[in-house]
Amino acid sequence: MLGAYNPFTFLLEGSDLLQSLLNGVVKEVTEKFPNAVYTDAFLKINPQRGGEGNAKERETICKYTEMCNAQDQERNVKKAEATATKEKGEGKIITYPPNPIEGDIHPTVAGAKLLAGTLFKVYTP
């Protein structure tokens, strides 16, 4: 079982702690099953030296996920603007401004290799 990383650390303060706690529960449950092994991707993509949101964490999130992908960010801004326009037309008073940092949470090719390597280090057929 692969623990999750947190691509939203810069969008939601405190989310690293939440993800770490969730990973702890997943690890605990995984270890109750015979032959099940848990490995954690969190600290590889979300290094905590320097606290949540540190420069190294931003660097690794941009390297291993698509969160900093300019095309994804542009697409998300356009989508948020279209939603805001639609909601305004429907008479809704709340609009959600686009957050340009938000790209795609999925791994890059380098991220996929990192995650696969993390799994294969603990996998023994």
N, CA, C and O atoms as CSV, one atom per row, in Angstrom:
chain,resi,resn,atom,element,x,y,z
A,1,MET,N,N,0.855,-1.165,0.000
A,1,MET,CA,C,0.000,0.000,0.000
A,1,MET,C,C,0.901,1.227,0.000
A,1,MET,O,O,1.840,1.327,0.789
A,2,LEU,N,N,0.605,2.136,-0.879
A,2,LEU,CA,C,1.394,3.365,-1.009
A,2,LEU,C,C,0.666,4.507,-0.318
A,2,LEU,O,O,-0.473,4.817,-0.664
A,3,GLY,N,N,1.311,5.131,0.652
A,3,GLY,CA,C,0.753,6.311,1.305
A,3,GLY,C,C,0.711,7.475,0.326
A,3,GLY,O,O,1.494,7.530,-0.623
A,4,ALA,N,N,-0.196,8.392,0.562
A,4,ALA,CA,C,-0.419,9.499,-0.366
A,4,ALA,C,C,0.494,10.691,-0.076
A,4,ALA,O,O,0.962,10.881,1.047
A,5,TYR,N,N,0.730,11.475,-1.106
A,5,TYR,CA,C,1.431,12.751,-0.956
A,5,TYR,C,C,0.380,13.853,-0.909
A,5,TYR,O,O,-0.804,13.593,-1.126
A,6,ASN,N,N,0.808,15.089,-0.626
A,6,ASN,CA,C,-0.120,16.210,-0.513
A,6,ASN,C,C,0.239,17.301,-1.524
A,6,ASN,O,O,1.112,18.126,-1.255
A,7,PRO,N,N,-0.426,17.314,-2.687
A,7,PRO,CA,C,-0.127,18.354,-3.663
A,7,PRO,C,C,-0.731,19.711,-3.295
A,7,PRO,O,O,-0.397,20.719,-3.917
A,8,PHE,N,N,-1.608,19.750,-2.302
A,8,PHE,CA,C,-2.328,20.977,-1.941
A,8,PHE,C,C,-1.708,21.759,-0.791
A,8,PHE,O,O,-2.350,22.658,-0.247
A,9,THR,N,N,-0.486,21.439,-0.410
A,9,THR,CA,C,0.111,22.085,0.758
A,9,THR,C,C,0.119,23.606,0.663
A,9,THR,O,O,0.019,24.277,1.690
A,10,PHE,N,N,0.234,24.171,-0.543
A,10,PHE,CA,C,0.291,25.629,-0.698
A,10,PHE,C,C,-1.097,26.247,-0.835
A,10,PHE,O,O,-1.242,27.470,-0.806
A,11,LEU,N,N,-2.113,25.405,-0.984
A,11,LEU,CA,C,-3.472,25.886,-1.140
A,11,LEU,C,C,-4.273,25.781,0.158
A,11,LEU,O,O,-5.247,26.509,0.352
A,12,LEU,N,N,-3.864,24.883,1.035
A,12,LEU,CA,C,-4.604,24.648,2.269
A,12,LEU,C,C,-3.626,24.485,3.427
A,12,LEU,O,O,-3.030,23.423,3.606
A,13,GLU,N,N,-3.471,25.534,4.199
A,13,GLU,CA,C,-2.550,25.500,5.335
A,13,GLU,C,C,-2.975,24.399,6.315
A,13,GLU,O,O,-4.156,24.250,6.629
A,14,GLY,N,N,-1.995,23.642,6.785
A,14,GLY,CA,C,-2.274,22.557,7.723
A,14,GLY,C,C,-2.580,21.230,7.053
A,14,GLY,O,O,-2.757,20.219,7.732
A,15,SER,N,N,-2.643,21.221,5.724
A,15,SER,CA,C,-3.014,19.987,5.030
A,15,SER,C,C,-1.923,18.925,5.072
A,15,SER,O,O,-2.220,17.739,4.929
A,16,ASP,N,N,-0.668,19.322,5.264
A,16,ASP,CA,C,0.388,18.317,5.420
A,16,ASP,C,C,0.135,17.474,6.667
A,16,ASP,O,O,0.293,16.254,6.642
A,17,LEU,N,N,-0.253,18.122,7.739
A,17,LEU,CA,C,-0.554,17.395,8.978
A,17,LEU,C,C,-1.729,16.444,8.760
A,17,LEU,O,O,-1.685,15.292,9.191
A,18,LEU,N,N,-2.767,16.919,8.098
A,18,LEU,CA,C,-3.927,16.065,7.826
A,18,LEU,C,C,-3.526,14.842,6.992
A,18,LEU,O,O,-3.944,13.721,7.283
A,19,GLN,N,N,-2.718,15.065,5.960
A,19,GLN,CA,C,-2.295,13.951,5.106
A,19,GLN,C,C,-1.427,12.975,5.881
A,19,GLN,O,O,-1.558,11.761,5.719
A,20,SER,N,N,-0.554,13.489,6.711
A,20,SER,CA,C,0.308,12.643,7.531
A,20,SER,C,C,-0.516,11.777,8.484
A,20,SER,O,O,-0.227,10.593,8.658
A,21,LEU,N,N,-1.533,12.362,9.094
A,21,LEU,CA,C,-2.407,11.605,9.996
A,21,LEU,C,C,-3.174,10.522,9.235
A,21,LEU,O,O,-3.292,9.391,9.708
A,22,LEU,N,N,-3.687,10.867,8.073
A,22,LEU,CA,C,-4.403,9.893,7.251
A,22,LEU,C,C,-3.470,8.747,6.848
A,22,LEU,O,O,-3.854,7.580,6.910
A,23,ASN,N,N,-2.262,9.081,6.441
A,23,ASN,CA,C,-1.300,8.042,6.071
A,23,ASN,C,C,-1.007,7.123,7.252
A,23,ASN,O,O,-0.815,5.921,7.067
A,24,GLY,N,N,-0.969,7.680,8.474
A,24,GLY,CA,C,-0.748,6.861,9.664
A,24,GLY,C,C,-1.850,5.833,9.862
A,24,GLY,O,O,-1.581,4.692,10.238
A,25,VAL,N,N,-3.086,6.233,9.609
A,25,VAL,CA,C,-4.217,5.310,9.729
A,25,VAL,C,C,-4.141,4.240,8.643
A,25,VAL,O,O,-4.372,3.062,8.915
A,26,VAL,N,N,-3.824,4.641,7.428
A,26,VAL,CA,C,-3.698,3.681,6.325
A,26,VAL,C,C,-2.596,2.675,6.639
A,26,VAL,O,O,-2.759,1.479,6.398
A,27,LYS,N,N,-1.484,3.151,7.171
A,27,LYS,CA,C,-0.369,2.258,7.545
A,27,LYS,C,C,-0.819,1.269,8.610
A,27,LYS,O,O,-0.545,0.073,8.511
A,28,GLU,N,N,-1.502,1.767,9.617
A,28,GLU,CA,C,-1.975,0.923,10.719
A,28,GLU,C,C,-2.912,-0.176,10.214
A,28,GLU,O,O,-2.786,-1.333,10.615
A,29,VAL,N,N,-3.831,0.176,9.354
A,29,VAL,CA,C,-4.773,-0.809,8.810
A,29,VAL,C,C,-4.047,-1.786,7.897
A,29,VAL,O,O,-4.294,-2.990,7.958
A,30,THR,N,N,-3.157,-1.283,7.054
A,30,THR,CA,C,-2.404,-2.149,6.139
A,30,THR,C,C,-1.641,-3.217,6.895
A,30,THR,O,O,-1.624,-4.377,6.484
A,31,GLU,N,N,-1.014,-2.839,7.992
A,31,GLU,CA,C,-0.169,-3.771,8.744
A,31,GLU,C,C,-0.965,-4.848,9.475
A,31,GLU,O,O,-0.379,-5.776,10.034
A,32,LYS,N,N,-2.275,-4.735,9.478
A,32,LYS,CA,C,-3.121,-5.767,10.093
A,32,LYS,C,C,-3.323,-6.962,9.168
A,32,LYS,O,O,-3.786,-8.017,9.600
A,33,PHE,N,N,-2.974,-6.793,7.896
A,33,PHE,CA,C,-3.162,-7.870,6.931
A,33,PHE,C,C,-1.848,-8.609,6.706
A,33,PHE,O,O,-0.803,-7.986,6.518
A,34,PRO,N,N,-1.904,-9.941,6.728
A,34,PRO,CA,C,-0.677,-10.703,6.487
A,34,PRO,C,C,-0.132,-10.414,5.085
A,34,PRO,O,O,-0.889,-10.304,4.121
A,35,ASN,N,N,1.153,-10.299,4.996
A,35,ASN,CA,C,1.863,-10.065,3.736
A,35,ASN,C,C,1.612,-8.685,3.135
A,35,ASN,O,O,2.111,-8.396,2.047
A,36,ALA,N,N,0.865,-7.841,3.803
A,36,ALA,CA,C,0.650,-6.486,3.304
A,36,ALA,C,C,1.782,-5.596,3.797
A,36,ALA,O,O,2.233,-5.721,4.935
A,37,VAL,N,N,2.232,-4.706,2.938
A,37,VAL,CA,C,3.332,-3.811,3.276
A,37,VAL,C,C,2.928,-2.383,2.939
A,37,VAL,O,O,2.302,-2.130,1.909
A,38,TYR,N,N,3.286,-1.471,3.802
A,38,TYR,CA,C,3.008,-0.053,3.597
A,38,TYR,C,C,4.313,0.663,3.291
A,38,TYR,O,O,5.345,0.377,3.898
A,39,THR,N,N,4.263,1.582,2.360
A,39,THR,CA,C,5.398,2.459,2.103
A,39,THR,C,C,4.850,3.866,1.879
A,39,THR,O,O,3.730,4.039,1.398
A,40,ASP,N,N,5.643,4.850,2.227
A,40,ASP,CA,C,5.138,6.219,2.253
A,40,ASP,C,C,5.819,7.091,1.213
A,40,ASP,O,O,7.045,7.190,1.171
A,41,ALA,N,N,5.006,7.722,0.374
A,41,ALA,CA,C,5.515,8.664,-0.624
A,41,ALA,C,C,5.508,10.086,-0.085
A,41,ALA,O,O,6.113,10.980,-0.677
A,42,PHE,N,N,4.824,10.299,1.035
A,42,PHE,CA,C,4.612,11.644,1.560
A,42,PHE,C,C,5.918,12.410,1.754
A,42,PHE,O,O,6.063,13.512,1.224
A,43,LEU,N,N,6.866,11.855,2.497
A,43,LEU,CA,C,8.087,12.608,2.797
A,43,LEU,C,C,9.001,12.770,1.584
A,43,LEU,O,O,9.882,13.630,1.584
A,44,LYS,N,N,8.801,11.960,0.564
A,44,LYS,CA,C,9.585,12.117,-0.663
A,44,LYS,C,C,9.095,13.320,-1.474
A,44,LYS,O,O,9.893,14.022,-2.095
A,45,ILE,N,N,7.784,13.553,-1.466
A,45,ILE,CA,C,7.216,14.658,-2.234
A,45,ILE,C,C,6.933,15.866,-1.347
A,45,ILE,O,O,6.888,16.998,-1.829
A,46,ASN,N,N,6.745,15.629,-0.065
A,46,ASN,CA,C,6.468,16.706,0.895
A,46,ASN,C,C,7.510,16.721,2.014
A,46,ASN,O,O,7.174,16.460,3.169
A,47,PRO,N,N,8.769,17.021,1.687
A,47,PRO,CA,C,9.783,17.046,2.748
A,47,PRO,C,C,9.432,18.115,3.789
A,47,PRO,O,O,9.032,19.226,3.440
A,48,GLN,N,N,9.585,17.769,5.050
A,48,GLN,CA,C,9.117,18.645,6.122
A,48,GLN,C,C,10.221,19.461,6.795
A,48,GLN,O,O,9.924,20.277,7.668
A,49,ARG,N,N,11.468,19.268,6.421
A,49,ARG,CA,C,12.529,20.101,7.009
A,49,ARG,C,C,12.286,21.556,6.645
A,49,ARG,O,O,12.254,21.910,5.466
A,50,GLY,N,N,12.116,22.394,7.651
A,50,GLY,CA,C,11.811,23.795,7.404
A,50,GLY,C,C,10.330,24.094,7.548
A,50,GLY,O,O,9.909,25.235,7.363
A,51,GLY,N,N,9.530,23.076,7.877
A,51,GLY,CA,C,8.102,23.277,8.089
A,51,GLY,C,C,7.286,23.153,6.818
A,51,GLY,O,O,7.814,23.139,5.706
A,52,GLU,N,N,5.993,23.063,7.020
A,52,GLU,CA,C,5.067,22.938,5.896
A,52,GLU,C,C,5.213,24.134,4.953
A,52,GLU,O,O,5.307,25.280,5.391
A,53,GLY,N,N,5.230,23.844,3.653
A,53,GLY,CA,C,5.316,24.901,2.664
A,53,GLY,C,C,6.722,25.441,2.455
A,53,GLY,O,O,6.890,26.526,1.897
A,54,ASN,N,N,7.736,24.699,2.895
A,54,ASN,CA,C,9.110,25.164,2.729
A,54,ASN,C,C,9.530,25.124,1.260
A,54,ASN,O,O,8.848,24.523,0.430
A,55,ALA,N,N,10.638,25.757,0.950
A,55,ALA,CA,C,11.098,25.869,-0.443
A,55,ALA,C,C,11.361,24.503,-1.072
A,55,ALA,O,O,11.055,24.300,-2.247
A,56,LYS,N,N,11.919,23.571,-0.318
A,56,LYS,CA,C,12.201,22.230,-0.842
A,56,LYS,C,C,10.897,21.508,-1.187
A,56,LYS,O,O,10.817,20.793,-2.185
A,57,GLU,N,N,9.879,21.706,-0.348
A,57,GLU,CA,C,8.590,21.069,-0.607
A,57,GLU,C,C,7.981,21.614,-1.906
A,57,GLU,O,O,7.453,20.846,-2.710
A,58,ARG,N,N,8.051,22.914,-2.112
A,58,ARG,CA,C,7.541,23.506,-3.353
A,58,ARG,C,C,8.302,22.922,-4.551
A,58,ARG,O,O,7.701,22.583,-5.571
A,59,GLU,N,N,9.604,22.811,-4.420
A,59,GLU,CA,C,10.436,22.267,-5.501
A,59,GLU,C,C,10.040,20.829,-5.838
A,59,GLU,O,O,9.901,20.482,-7.011
A,60,THR,N,N,9.861,19.999,-4.820
A,60,THR,CA,C,9.536,18.593,-5.084
A,60,THR,C,C,8.112,18.432,-5.606
A,60,THR,O,O,7.865,17.577,-6.456
A,61,ILE,N,N,7.173,19.235,-5.114
A,61,ILE,CA,C,5.806,19.171,-5.636
A,61,ILE,C,C,5.806,19.546,-7.118
A,61,ILE,O,O,5.132,18.902,-7.922
A,62,CYS,N,N,6.549,20.572,-7.475
A,62,CYS,CA,C,6.620,20.983,-8.883
A,62,CYS,C,C,7.342,19.945,-9.743
A,62,CYS,O,O,7.005,19.774,-10.915
A,63,LYS,N,N,8.308,19.266,-9.186
A,63,LYS,CA,C,9.059,18.262,-9.936
A,63,LYS,C,C,8.258,16.967,-10.117
A,63,LYS,O,O,8.255,16.378,-11.199
A,64,TYR,N,N,7.587,16.534,-9.057
A,64,TYR,CA,C,6.955,15.217,-9.069
A,64,TYR,C,C,5.454,15.211,-9.330
A,64,TYR,O,O,4.866,14.141,-9.491
A,65,THR,N,N,4.816,16.390,-9.375
A,65,THR,CA,C,3.390,16.452,-9.722
A,65,THR,C,C,3.198,17.513,-10.805
A,65,THR,O,O,4.122,18.255,-11.136
A,66,GLU,N,N,2.001,17.570,-11.342
A,66,GLU,CA,C,1.678,18.550,-12.380
A,66,GLU,C,C,1.104,19.848,-11.803
A,66,GLU,O,O,0.538,20.652,-12.543
A,67,MET,N,N,1.242,20.060,-10.489
A,67,MET,CA,C,0.666,21.247,-9.852
A,67,MET,C,C,1.228,22.551,-10.413
A,67,MET,O,O,0.536,23.569,-10.406
A,68,CYS,N,N,2.445,22.539,-10.889
A,68,CYS,CA,C,3.065,23.763,-11.415
A,68,CYS,C,C,3.061,23.808,-12.942
A,68,CYS,O,O,3.712,24.663,-13.543
A,69,ASN,N,N,2.340,22.902,-13.556
A,69,ASN,CA,C,2.245,22.837,-15.007
A,69,ASN,C,C,1.436,24.038,-15.500
A,69,ASN,O,O,0.249,24.152,-15.195
A,70,ALA,N,N,2.069,24.926,-16.256
A,70,ALA,CA,C,1.434,26.175,-16.700
A,70,ALA,C,C,0.184,25.919,-17.532
A,70,ALA,O,O,-0.786,26.669,-17.421
A,71,GLN,N,N,0.181,24.881,-18.360
A,71,GLN,CA,C,-1.003,24.588,-19.179
A,71,GLN,C,C,-2.177,24.169,-18.292
A,71,GLN,O,O,-3.311,24.591,-18.518
A,72,ASP,N,N,-1.903,23.340,-17.285
A,72,ASP,CA,C,-2.969,22.931,-16.369
A,72,ASP,C,C,-3.481,24.128,-15.579
A,72,ASP,O,O,-4.685,24.276,-15.367
A,73,GLN,N,N,-2.556,24.981,-15.146
A,73,GLN,CA,C,-2.954,26.164,-14.380
A,73,GLN,C,C,-3.847,27.069,-15.235
A,73,GLN,O,O,-4.873,27.559,-14.764
A,74,GLU,N,N,-3.452,27.287,-16.487
A,74,GLU,CA,C,-4.230,28.141,-17.388
A,74,GLU,C,C,-5.619,27.556,-17.614
A,74,GLU,O,O,-6.617,28.276,-17.599
A,75,ARG,N,N,-5.671,26.247,-17.823
A,75,ARG,CA,C,-6.954,25.568,-18.034
A,75,ARG,C,C,-7.847,25.706,-16.792
A,75,ARG,O,O,-9.053,25.920,-16.917
A,76,ASN,N,N,-7.260,25.585,-15.607
A,76,ASN,CA,C,-8.031,25.705,-14.368
A,76,ASN,C,C,-8.514,27.134,-14.135
A,76,ASN,O,O,-9.613,27.341,-13.621
A,77,VAL,N,N,-7.704,28.114,-14.509
A,77,VAL,CA,C,-8.128,29.513,-14.389
A,77,VAL,C,C,-9.328,29.755,-15.302
A,77,VAL,O,O,-10.314,30.357,-14.879
A,78,LYS,N,N,-9.253,29.294,-16.547
A,78,LYS,CA,C,-10.360,29.482,-17.498
A,78,LYS,C,C,-11.627,28.780,-17.004
A,78,LYS,O,O,-12.728,29.318,-17.119
A,79,LYS,N,N,-11.461,27.595,-16.463
A,79,LYS,CA,C,-12.602,26.846,-15.944
A,79,LYS,C,C,-13.233,27.598,-14.764
A,79,LYS,O,O,-14.457,27.704,-14.682
A,80,ALA,N,N,-12.404,28.119,-13.854
A,80,ALA,CA,C,-12.915,28.872,-12.696
A,80,ALA,C,C,-13.614,30.150,-13.145
A,80,ALA,O,O,-14.650,30.521,-12.593
A,81,GLU,N,N,-13.053,30.819,-14.141
A,81,GLU,CA,C,-13.682,32.050,-14.661
A,81,GLU,C,C,-15.028,31.735,-15.299
A,81,GLU,O,O,-15.989,32.483,-15.118
A,82,ALA,N,N,-15.108,30.633,-16.044
A,82,ALA,CA,C,-16.370,30.242,-16.683
A,82,ALA,C,C,-17.417,29.900,-15.618
A,82,ALA,O,O,-18.586,30.264,-15.747
A,83,THR,N,N,-16.988,29.204,-14.574
A,83,THR,CA,C,-17.908,28.866,-13.479
A,83,THR,C,C,-18.402,30.132,-12.796
A,83,THR,O,O,-19.592,30.251,-12.505
A,84,ALA,N,N,-17.506,31.080,-12.536
A,84,ALA,CA,C,-17.885,32.340,-11.888
A,84,ALA,C,C,-18.875,33.114,-12.752
A,84,ALA,O,O,-19.843,33.674,-12.236
A,85,THR,N,N,-18.639,33.150,-14.063
A,85,THR,CA,C,-19.541,33.847,-14.982
A,85,THR,C,C,-20.916,33.178,-14.988
A,85,THR,O,O,-21.940,33.860,-14.946
A,86,LYS,N,N,-20.940,31.854,-15.040
A,86,LYS,CA,C,-22.187,31.101,-15.041
A,86,LYS,C,C,-22.960,31.358,-13.747
A,86,LYS,O,O,-24.163,31.616,-13.778
A,87,GLU,N,N,-22.259,31.287,-12.605
A,87,GLU,CA,C,-22.927,31.484,-11.317
A,87,GLU,C,C,-23.443,32.920,-11.176
A,87,GLU,O,O,-24.508,33.152,-10.603
A,88,LYS,N,N,-22.688,33.867,-11.698
A,88,LYS,CA,C,-23.137,35.262,-11.653
A,88,LYS,C,C,-24.420,35.408,-12.466
A,88,LYS,O,O,-25.354,36.089,-12.043
A,89,GLY,N,N,-24.464,34.768,-13.635
A,89,GLY,CA,C,-25.649,34.798,-14.486
A,89,GLY,C,C,-26.853,34.126,-13.837
A,89,GLY,O,O,-27.995,34.465,-14.146
A,90,GLU,N,N,-26.603,33.182,-12.945
A,90,GLU,CA,C,-27.677,32.485,-12.233
A,90,GLU,C,C,-28.098,33.248,-10.979
A,90,GLU,O,O,-28.971,32.798,-10.236
A,91,GLY,N,N,-27.474,34.406,-10.747
A,91,GLY,CA,C,-27.827,35.205,-9.589
A,91,GLY,C,C,-27.144,34.799,-8.305
A,91,GLY,O,O,-27.518,35.260,-7.227
A,92,LYS,N,N,-26.153,33.946,-8.406
A,92,LYS,CA,C,-25.418,33.539,-7.206
A,92,LYS,C,C,-24.467,34.661,-6.827
A,92,LYS,O,O,-23.850,35.281,-7.693
A,93,ILE,N,N,-24.352,34.918,-5.546
A,93,ILE,CA,C,-23.521,36.035,-5.106
A,93,ILE,C,C,-22.103,35.608,-4.740
A,93,ILE,O,O,-21.225,36.449,-4.550
A,94,ILE,N,N,-21.886,34.308,-4.642
A,94,ILE,CA,C,-20.547,33.836,-4.283
A,94,ILE,C,C,-19.834,33.393,-5.551
A,94,ILE,O,O,-20.338,32.546,-6.288
A,95,THR,N,N,-18.673,33.959,-5.802
A,95,THR,CA,C,-17.843,33.502,-6.916
A,95,THR,C,C,-16.515,33.048,-6.334
A,95,THR,O,O,-16.089,33.536,-5.287
A,96,TYR,N,N,-15.883,32.141,-6.994
A,96,TYR,CA,C,-14.639,31.570,-6.528
A,96,TYR,C,C,-13.513,32.031,-7.439
A,96,TYR,O,O,-13.421,31.590,-8.585
A,97,PRO,N,N,-12.660,32.913,-6.941
A,97,PRO,CA,C,-11.564,33.381,-7.799
A,97,PRO,C,C,-10.605,32.239,-8.114
A,97,PRO,O,O,-10.350,31.392,-7.258
A,98,PRO,N,N,-10.084,32.211,-9.308
A,98,PRO,CA,C,-9.146,31.150,-9.666
A,98,PRO,C,C,-7.860,31.257,-8.852
A,98,PRO,O,O,-7.404,32.353,-8.526
A,99,ASN,N,N,-7.298,30.126,-8.538
A,99,ASN,CA,C,-6.027,30.081,-7.829
A,99,ASN,C,C,-4.972,29.601,-8.825
A,99,ASN,O,O,-4.930,28.412,-9.138
A,100,PRO,N,N,-4.125,30.488,-9.326
A,100,PRO,CA,C,-3.211,30.121,-10.414
A,100,PRO,C,C,-2.179,29.064,-10.051
A,100,PRO,O,O,-1.571,28.484,-10.951
A,101,ILE,N,N,-1.952,28.786,-8.752
A,101,ILE,CA,C,-0.989,27.750,-8.396
A,101,ILE,C,C,-1.550,26.361,-8.667
A,101,ILE,O,O,-0.795,25.410,-8.869
A,102,GLU,N,N,-2.878,26.244,-8.671
A,102,GLU,CA,C,-3.486,24.931,-8.783
A,102,GLU,C,C,-3.357,24.389,-10.204
A,102,GLU,O,O,-3.920,24.939,-11.150
A,103,GLY,N,N,-2.617,23.316,-10.328
A,103,GLY,CA,C,-2.473,22.636,-11.601
A,103,GLY,C,C,-3.216,21.317,-11.542
A,103,GLY,O,O,-4.434,21.290,-11.368
A,104,ASP,N,N,-2.490,20.235,-11.686
A,104,ASP,CA,C,-3.055,18.887,-11.682
A,104,ASP,C,C,-2.335,18.090,-10.598
A,104,ASP,O,O,-1.110,18.143,-10.499
A,105,ILE,N,N,-3.080,17.361,-9.799
A,105,ILE,CA,C,-2.492,16.636,-8.663
A,105,ILE,C,C,-1.729,15.383,-9.088
A,105,ILE,O,O,-0.981,14.819,-8.289
A,106,HIS,N,N,-1.900,14.952,-10.297
A,106,HIS,CA,C,-1.297,13.693,-10.731
A,106,HIS,C,C,0.220,13.821,-10.917
A,106,HIS,O,O,0.735,14.912,-11.157
A,107,PRO,N,N,0.918,12.697,-10.802
A,107,PRO,CA,C,2.378,12.752,-10.919
A,107,PRO,C,C,2.858,13.043,-12.337
A,107,PRO,O,O,2.202,12.713,-13.324
A,108,THR,N,N,4.013,13.666,-12.396
A,108,THR,CA,C,4.729,13.818,-13.663
A,108,THR,C,C,5.366,12.467,-13.984
A,108,THR,O,O,5.214,11.519,-13.213
A,109,VAL,N,N,6.067,12.365,-15.092
A,109,VAL,CA,C,6.793,11.132,-15.407
A,109,VAL,C,C,7.809,10.861,-14.293
A,109,VAL,O,O,7.943,9.724,-13.839
A,110,ALA,N,N,8.519,11.894,-13.856
A,110,ALA,CA,C,9.493,11.730,-12.761
A,110,ALA,C,C,8.784,11.287,-11.487
A,110,ALA,O,O,9.311,10.460,-10.742
A,111,GLY,N,N,7.603,11.824,-11.232
A,111,GLY,CA,C,6.829,11.441,-10.057
A,111,GLY,C,C,6.372,9.997,-10.117
A,111,GLY,O,O,6.421,9.285,-9.114
A,112,ALA,N,N,5.930,9.563,-11.281
A,112,ALA,CA,C,5.506,8.172,-11.450
A,112,ALA,C,C,6.677,7.221,-11.209
A,112,ALA,O,O,6.514,6.168,-10.593
A,113,LYS,N,N,7.856,7.599,-11.699
A,113,LYS,CA,C,9.048,6.772,-11.468
A,113,LYS,C,C,9.403,6.738,-9.984
A,113,LYS,O,O,9.768,5.689,-9.453
A,114,LEU,N,N,9.296,7.873,-9.323
A,114,LEU,CA,C,9.576,7.938,-7.887
A,114,LEU,C,C,8.607,7.050,-7.105
A,114,LEU,O,O,9.026,6.289,-6.233
A,115,LEU,N,N,7.323,7.147,-7.414
A,115,LEU,CA,C,6.319,6.345,-6.717
A,115,LEU,C,C,6.509,4.857,-6.992
A,115,LEU,O,O,6.405,4.035,-6.082
A,116,ALA,N,N,6.787,4.514,-8.242
A,116,ALA,CA,C,7.028,3.109,-8.582
A,116,ALA,C,C,8.257,2.587,-7.842
A,116,ALA,O,O,8.242,1.472,-7.319
A,117,GLY,N,N,9.310,3.383,-7.796
A,117,GLY,CA,C,10.524,2.978,-7.085
A,117,GLY,C,C,10.269,2.781,-5.600
A,117,GLY,O,O,10.821,1.869,-4.984
A,118,THR,N,N,9.432,3.639,-5.028
A,118,THR,CA,C,9.081,3.521,-3.617
A,118,THR,C,C,8.350,2.206,-3.361
A,118,THR,O,O,8.607,1.534,-2.362
A,119,LEU,N,N,7.452,1.843,-4.253
A,119,LEU,CA,C,6.732,0.572,-4.115
A,119,LEU,C,C,7.660,-0.630,-4.305
A,119,LEU,O,O,7.614,-1.590,-3.536
A,120,PHE,N,N,8.487,-0.563,-5.322
A,120,PHE,CA,C,9.331,-1.719,-5.626
A,120,PHE,C,C,10.395,-1.964,-4.551
A,120,PHE,O,O,10.897,-3.081,-4.427
A,121,LYS,N,N,10.738,-0.946,-3.784
A,121,LYS,CA,C,11.711,-1.148,-2.690
A,121,LYS,C,C,11.159,-2.052,-1.606
A,121,LYS,O,O,11.926,-2.729,-0.922
A,122,VAL,N,N,9.846,-2.080,-1.434
A,122,VAL,CA,C,9.252,-2.907,-0.388
A,122,VAL,C,C,8.559,-4.155,-0.924
A,122,VAL,O,O,8.145,-5.024,-0.156
A,123,TYR,N,N,8.436,-4.236,-2.234
A,123,TYR,CA,C,7.724,-5.364,-2.841
A,123,TYR,C,C,8.637,-6.569,-2.974
A,123,TYR,O,O,9.729,-6.481,-3.536
A,124,THR,N,N,8.175,-7.699,-2.447
A,124,THR,CA,C,8.901,-8.964,-2.631
A,124,THR,C,C,7.893,-10.040,-3.021
A,124,THR,O,O,7.083,-10.462,-2.196
A,125,PRO,N,N,7.941,-10.479,-4.262
A,125,PRO,CA,C,6.955,-11.463,-4.730
A,125,PRO,C,C,7.093,-12.802,-4.042
A,125,PRO,O,O,6.333,-13.726,-4.333
